[in-house]
Amino acid sequence: MADSQDFRDNRDQIIVPLDAPTLEEAIALVDQIPAVRFWKVGLELFVSTGATILAELKARQKRIFLDLKFHDIPNTMAGACRAAGRYGVDLLTVHATAGKEALVAANAAAQEGAAAAGSPPPKVIAVTVLTSILPRTLAFELKVPLELPDFALQMALLAQDSGLSGVVCSPQEAAHLRQVCGDRFLLVCPGVRPTWASANDQRRVMTPAEALRAGANYLVIGRPITAAPDPAEAFARMCEEAAG
């Protein structure tokens, strides 16, 4: 799987969420934007279609970010990641807040599942803090005594110490995480919006060019592309803006 030095152009760095409720709508969207190389499959679509959508994407030679954000006891997370590892996906998410034992078990199990299926192993990455979470939410609702950037850093260091390949983080935290965690640690950043799109329910946002300069390896950009009148044109425009 590609690391930053393997990117041919910005199309390799933009992951588009395949947020469609049915298999038919998802495939129609994929075929509508053939230039997209990397798609994210989240909970709604995976629960709706199961692994069928993954097979459809692989048949089209697309890369896959399976974003199921596993968060459970170590044994359950390991079982889920072992099963997910058999699908041949490129990226797989877990929650860092599950703790080190669960993260280590999940990562090892994902590699085992891939090996048993003869598939390339996924890069397991941990969610630090959801981009919908505000500092106020962290402090007053979740009762976390750290400032949000400090908490995100601690979760990233926990993931790195657990042997994971990287994290999902807000672009607002990317520069600091890149400095502390080094160049080989993957940073996947949602909460990226071009200058011509609204933030919607994302709270900690940055433009594509800003996020890449901050150290992001991958940008997850959905509605500005998929909800546009011409998604293919919007994706091309997004790639142009990301190029700076």
C-alpha positions in Angstrom: 0.0 0.0 0.0 1.2 3.4 -0.9 3.0 5.6 1.5 3.5 9.3 0.8 6.5 8.9 -1.4 4.5 6.6 -3.7 1.8 9.1 -4.6 1.5 9.7 -8.4 -0.6 12.8 -7.9 -3.2 14.3 -5.6 -5.8 11.7 -6.7 -4.0 9.1 -4.6 -4.3 11.3 -1.5 -8.0 12.1 -1.7 -10.3 9.4 -0.2 -14.0 9.9 -1.1 -16.6 8.5 1.3 -19.0 6.2 -0.4 -22.0 7.4 1.7 -24.8 5.7 -0.2 -27.6 3.7 1.5 -27.8 0.9 -1.1 -25.5 -1.1 -3.3 -27.0 0.2 -6.5 -26.6 3.8 -5.5 -23.0 3.2 -4.3 -22.0 1.5 -7.6 -23.6 4.3 -9.6 -21.6 6.9 -7.7 -18.3 5.0 -8.1 -19.0 4.7 -11.9 -19.9 8.4 -12.0 -16.5 9.5 -10.8 -14.0 7.1 -12.4 -11.1 9.3 -11.5 -11.5 8.5 -7.8 -8.9 5.9 -6.9 -9.6 5.5 -3.1 -13.1 5.0 -1.6 -14.2 4.9 2.0 -16.8 2.4 3.0 -18.4 3.3 6.3 -20.9 1.7 8.7 -24.2 2.5 6.9 -23.1 1.0 3.5 -21.3 -1.9 5.0 -24.2 -2.9 7.2 -26.5 -2.5 4.2 -24.4 -4.5 1.6 -21.8 -6.5 3.6 -18.7 -7.4 1.7 -20.4 -7.2 -1.7 -19.5 -3.5 -2.0 -15.8 -4.3 -1.3 -15.8 -6.9 -4.0 -17.3 -4.4 -6.5 -14.7 -1.8 -5.6 -11.8 -4.3 -6.0 -13.2 -5.5 -9.3 -12.8 -1.8 -10.4 -9.2 -1.8 -9.0 -10.1 0.8 -6.4 -8.3 1.1 -3.1 -10.6 0.7 0.0 -10.7 2.4 3.4 -12.9 0.3 5.5 -14.0 2.7 8.2 -15.9 0.7 10.8 -14.2 2.2 13.9 -14.1 -0.9 16.0 -14.3 -0.2 19.7 -14.8 -3.1 22.1 -13.0 -5.5 24.4 -9.7 -6.9 23.1 -11.1 -10.3 22.1 -14.0 -8.9 20.2 -11.9 -6.3 18.4 -9.4 -9.0 17.4 -12.2 -11.2 16.0 -13.7 -8.4 14.0 -10.3 -7.2 12.7 -9.3 -10.8 11.8 -12.5 -11.1 9.7 -11.9 -7.6 8.1 -8.3 -8.5 7.3 -9.6 -11.2 4.9 -11.2 -8.6 2.6 -8.0 -7.2 1.2 -8.8 -3.6 2.2 -6.0 -0.9 2.4 -7.0 0.9 5.6 -9.0 -0.3 8.6 -10.1 1.8 11.6 -10.4 1.2 15.3 -10.9 3.6 18.2 -7.7 4.5 20.1 -9.8 4.8 23.3 -10.2 1.0 23.3 -6.8 0.9 25.0 -3.4 -0.6 24.2 -4.3 -4.3 24.8 -7.2 -4.0 22.3 -5.1 -2.1 19.8 -2.3 -4.6 19.8 -4.7 -7.5 19.5 -6.7 -5.8 16.7 -3.6 -5.1 14.7 -2.2 -8.6 15.0 -5.5 -10.2 14.2 -5.9 -8.0 11.0 -2.5 -9.3 9.8 -3.5 -12.9 10.6 -6.7 -12.6 8.7 -5.0 -11.1 5.7 -2.3 -13.8 5.7 -4.9 -16.6 5.9 -6.8 -15.2 2.9 -3.6 -14.5 0.9 -4.5 -10.8 0.9 -2.2 -7.8 1.4 -2.4 -6.8 5.1 -4.4 -3.7 5.9 -2.9 -0.7 7.6 -4.8 -0.5 10.9 -5.2 3.1 12.0 -6.8 4.5 15.1 -9.3 7.3 15.5 -8.0 9.9 17.9 -10.9 12.3 18.4 -13.9 12.5 16.1 -13.9 15.7 14.1 -17.5 16.5 15.3 -16.1 16.7 18.9 -15.5 20.2 20.2 -13.2 21.1 23.1 -16.3 21.9 25.1 -17.8 18.5 24.4 -14.5 16.8 25.5 -14.4 18.7 28.7 -18.0 19.0 29.9 -19.7 15.9 28.4 -16.9 13.4 28.3 -15.1 14.8 31.3 -11.7 14.4 29.7 -9.3 16.7 31.7 -6.9 17.3 28.8 -7.1 20.0 26.1 -8.3 18.6 22.8 -5.0 18.8 21.0 -3.2 17.2 23.9 -5.8 14.4 24.1 -5.4 13.8 20.3 -1.6 13.6 20.7 -1.9 11.1 23.6 -4.2 8.9 21.5 -1.8 9.1 18.6 1.2 8.1 20.7 -0.8 5.2 22.2 -1.6 4.0 18.7 2.0 4.3 17.6 3.2 2.5 20.8 0.7 -0.3 20.0 2.2 -0.9 16.6 -0.5 0.7 14.5 0.3 2.3 11.1 -1.3 5.7 11.9 -4.3 7.6 13.0 -7.4 9.5 11.9 -7.1 13.0 13.1 -8.4 16.5 12.5 -6.1 18.5 10.1 -5.9 21.0 13.0 -3.8 18.5 14.9 -1.8 17.2 11.9 1.2 19.4 12.1 1.9 18.6 15.8 1.3 14.9 15.3 3.6 14.8 12.3 6.3 16.5 14.3 6.0 14.2 17.2 5.2 10.9 15.5 7.6 11.2 12.6 7.4 10.9 8.8 6.4 7.2 8.5 3.2 7.5 10.7 0.1 7.8 8.5 -2.2 10.8 9.2 -5.7 10.4 7.6 -7.6 13.7 7.9 -11.4 14.1 7.6 -12.7 17.6 8.3 -11.2 18.9 5.1 -13.3 21.4 3.1 -12.3 23.4 0.0 -12.7 27.2 0.1 -15.9 26.9 -2.0 -17.8 24.4 0.3 -19.5 24.6 3.7 -18.2 22.8 6.7 -21.6 20.9 7.4 -21.3 19.0 10.7 -17.5 19.0 10.7 -16.1 21.4 13.3 -12.3 21.4 13.1 -11.8 22.0 9.4 -9.0 23.0 7.0 -8.6 23.4 3.2 -7.0 20.6 1.2 -3.8 22.4 0.5 -3.5 23.5 4.2 -4.0 20.0 5.4 -1.4 18.5 3.1 1.1 21.2 4.1 0.4 20.4 7.8 1.5 16.8 7.2 -1.6 14.8 6.2 -1.0 11.8 4.0 -4.7 11.3 3.1 -7.7 13.7 3.0 -11.2 12.3 3.4 -13.5 14.6 1.5 -17.2 13.7 0.9 -20.1 16.0 0.4 -18.3 18.8 -1.5 -17.7 16.0 -4.1 -20.5 13.5 -3.8 -23.3 16.1 -3.3 -22.1 18.4 -6.1 -24.2 18.8 -9.2 -21.3 17.3 -11.2 -19.3 15.1 -8.8 -16.6 14.3 -11.4 -16.0 18.0 -12.0 -16.0 18.7 -8.2 -13.4 15.9 -7.7 -11.2 17.4 -10.4 -11.5 20.8 -8.9 -10.7 19.3 -5.5 -7.5 17.8 -6.8 -6.5 21.1 -8.4 -7.0 22.9 -5.1 -5.1 20.3 -3.1 -2.2 20.8 -5.5 -2.0 24.3 -4.1 
